[in-house]
Each structure stands twice: as structure tokens, then as C-alpha cells.
Amino acid sequence: EDVLARARKHRMPPISVASYQRPAVWREILRNIVGDLLENAPVGARETLDGLLVTSAEDLDKLGEKLLNGEPEGADMVRLPYVAAAMQVVFTALASKLDADALPLMEAHSTCPVCGSHPVVSVIRSDGPTAGLRYVHCTLCNTEWHVPHATCVSCGDRDKITLHEIDGDDGIARAESCGSCESYTKLIVQPKNVRVDPIADDLASVALDMLVDDAGFVRSGPNYLLIGAGE
């Protein structure tokens, strides 16, 4: 309660990636994930997975810091998607225990009110009292928070917003770009398929990223599972 009270007072996320002491269990979760993947992993991934199993706790914590501080580099890149998967499990579990009504209101649309990370995509809801509304989806803890339509997630501008989509596709994924800050955010349209998954459908629509990248726009937030994909 004290942590939540301070978070509300200072408008800071209560389990901020910048300051929260991550529980050591994340390393055990990582090793469980790696162990499960090894059985059917392609040859090219086995060396990376085997290496993670013998990496020291200290070095794993350094990898976690690089991921959450936005400082991935070099050979670390191919290991970070697995680190990210474990971190997502931990932070999602932590977020699920919080009372949404007790969370602080953040001044920036681009900041998760739980962990302070950036959103991976936004989702247009399909049913219930939130049908038709847009919620942005945190790349780390899977928290969602409301952002009005035709509003830039990064800078809040509403005057230079453009929608992009690929002709002839299923319409599940679109992109909303901002001419003011030259960023974009994916829109995952749940009414097109009620079983959409923000992280997975973002991964499945990389062609749309390429289209918007070619137009000169930069993603407003990362998909951690894509880190190192080009390495």
C-alpha cells in the first residue's frame, strides 16, 4: 500500500523497470523456458539455449539490465528474446496482483502505469463495455491502458495522424503514424478476430512494419521477442 501511495503521489509506476528489485525467480523461469525449447529447437538456436543454461546468475542479471534499460548490443542480442520471455512472465504476474483502480494516472500515453515500459501495440476491443475503444498494450507486463483513437501514443498529437494497412490482407493489423514525432504504433483490430494476441499478432505482421519503416516512421515501442531477430 505504501508503494502504491507513493506511486500515485508522484505519478510513477509502482514496479518501475528502472528501480524495482526483480525477484531472483526470474532466472529459474528463464531456465525452465530454455529447457522446454531445447527439445524441438532448430540447430541454429541450440548453441544459444545451451549457453543460457550455464550462464552465471550475475551474467544473467546483467543481460536483464541490458534488456530493460534499452541497451542491447552485440552478441547479447540473440539471447535477449529468451531473457525477455522470462521477464514478461515475472512482470505479468506482478501486474496481475495490483488493483487497477489504485494505479497512478500517467501524464504520457506512452508509459505503462504499472512498470513504465513502452507499449508494443494498441488493441481495438470487440466486446463488452469497452467495445470499440483503443487500449495500448505493454510490451513487458501486458497491462493495457486507454488511449483515445487518432491520438499519437508517443507525443499526444491529433492533427497529423495517418493510418496504414496492406491491401488485401485480413485487416487484423494496421499502423497509426504521427507526422509530428514521426513515430507509429500498430493497431490490432480485435473485431476482425476475437482470438487476437497483441504480442503474437505483432510478430505476424512484420510486413506492415517494413511498409511504415520505409515511409520514414519509427516504432513507438519494442516487441522484446523481436530483439536480435536480424542478428
RAFENRA-V568693 format. One record per backbone hydrogen bond with DSSP energy under -1.0 kcal/mol. CO is the residue of the C=O (numbers start at 0). NH is the residue of the N-H. E is the energy in kcal/mol with one decimal. If there is no record, write none. Layout:
# RAFENRA-V568693
CO_NH_E, CO_NH_E
This chain:
# RAFENRA-V568693
0_4_-2.4, 1_5_-2.3, 2_6_-2.3, 3_7_-2.4, 4_8_-2.4, 5_9_-2.4, 6_11_-2.2, 12_15_-1.0, 15_18_-1.1, 15_19_-3.0, 22_25_-1.8, 23_26_-1.7, 24_28_-2.3, 25_29_-2.3, 26_30_-2.2, 27_31_-2.1, 28_32_-2.5, 29_33_-2.8, 30_34_-2.5, 31_35_-2.2, 32_36_-2.1, 33_37_-2.0, 41_44_-1.6, 41_45_-1.1, 44_48_-2.4, 45_49_-3.2, 46_50_-2.1, 47_51_-1.8, 48_52_-1.4, 55_59_-2.4, 56_60_-2.3, 57_61_-1.6, 58_62_-1.9, 59_63_-2.4, 60_64_-2.2, 61_65_-2.3, 62_66_-2.3, 63_67_-2.5, 64_68_-2.2, 65_70_-2.9, 66_69_-1.1, 72_75_-1.4, 73_76_-1.7, 75_78_-1.4, 75_79_-1.4, 78_82_-1.6, 79_83_-3.2, 80_84_-1.9, 81_85_-1.7, 82_86_-2.4, 83_87_-2.7, 84_88_-1.6, 85_89_-2.0, 86_90_-2.9, 87_91_-2.2, 88_92_-2.0, 89_93_-2.2, 90_94_-2.6, 91_95_-2.1, 93_96_-1.1, 94_97_-1.6, 98_101_-1.8, 99_102_-1.3, 107_110_-1.3, 111_115_-1.3, 113_14_-2.5, 114_16_-2.4, 116_111_-2.4, 117_138_-2.0, 120_136_-3.2, 121_187_-3.2, 122_134_-2.6, 123_189_-1.7, 124_131_-2.2, 127_130_-1.7, 129_132_-2.2, 132_124_-2.5, 133_146_-1.9, 134_122_-3.5, 135_144_-1.7, 136_119_-3.1, 142_137_-3.1, 144_135_-2.7, 151_155_-1.5, 156_151_-2.7, 159_178_-3.0, 161_176_-3.1, 163_174_-2.4, 165_168_-1.7, 171_188_-3.4, 173_186_-3.1, 174_163_-2.9, 175_184_-2.0, 176_161_-2.1, 177_181_-1.4, 181_217_-1.9, 182_177_-2.6, 183_219_-2.3, 184_175_-2.8, 185_121_-2.2, 186_173_-2.4, 187_123_-2.5, 187_189_-1.0, 188_191_-1.4, 189_192_-1.4, 192_195_-1.7, 196_200_-3.3, 197_201_-1.2, 198_202_-2.0, 199_203_-2.0, 201_204_-1.1, 204_207_-1.0, 204_208_-1.1, 205_209_-2.1, 206_210_-1.8, 207_211_-2.3, 208_212_-3.0, 209_213_-2.2, 211_216_-1.8, 212_215_-1.9, 217_183_-1.9, 222_225_-2.6, 223_226_-1.0, 225_228_-2.3, 227_230_-1.5
